[in-house]
């Protein structure tokens, strides 16, 4: 069990690094967008979810689990982008 947990911990470090990179691009999007109404983009959300579900399926992972995690990630990212956008508009 310790070996499995160590592998999960290593993966978590990699995931956090990737999330940090993703957040960098969320910050860039907030900087580029001129209108707060464009922060939440339902078509883009749907597109992201379709893509990650397909990738999960391709990799043999449970697409429901991946989609659920991504829904939470997308919502948190949108809240982060709103906060960043609002700070930049001051």
N, C-alpha and C positions, 0 to 999 in steps of 0.2 A: 504494500500500500504506500509506503514512504516513497518508493520509486515513481509510482503513478502520480502522487502529489507533487513531487519535484518536477516532473514533466509538465504538469498543469501549471505550476508556478512559472516555469520558463515560458510557456505559451502566453500566460497572462502578461508577463513583461513585454513580450513581442506585441501583443494586442494593444497594450497601453501606448507603446511607442507609435504604432500605426494610428491610434486614435488621436494622439498629439499631432501627428502629421495632418490628419483629416481636419482637426480643429484649426490648424493654420490656414487651410483653404476655406474653411467657413468664415474665418476672420477676413480673408481676402474678398470673399463674396460680399460681406457686409460693407467693406470699403468701396467696392465697385458699384453696388446697387444704389440708385439715386432715389428710390421710392420705397418707403417702409412696407407698402402693400405687396411688394415683390419678394419679401423675405420668405413668406410661406407660399410655396408653389405646389399646388396639389398634383399637377401633371408630373412634376419632377419627383415628388414623393412616390407616386404610383410607378414611375419608371424605375426608380432605385429598387423598390420592393420586388418588382418583376425580375430585375436583373439578379438580385441576390438570391431569390428563390431558385432561379434557373441555375445559378452557380452552385448552390447547395445541392441541388438535384444532381448536377454533373459530378460533383465530388462524392456523392453517396451520403451526404449529411441530411438530416431531417429538415426539409424546407420550412416546416412550421416553426421549429425552434429558431432557425436563422431569421425568418421573417419577424418573429416576435421580438427577438433581440434588436433587429434593425428598426422596427417601429419605435422602440424606446430610444434608440440612438438618434434616429431622425428627429423625434420630438425634442429631445434634449439639445440637439444641434440647432434646431430652429429657435428655441428659447435663448441659447447662447448667441445666435446671430442677431436676434432682436436686441439683446442687451448691448452687443457690440455696435450695431447700427445706431442705436439711440445715443450711445456715448460719442460716436463720431459726428453726430449731427449737432452737438452742443457747440 
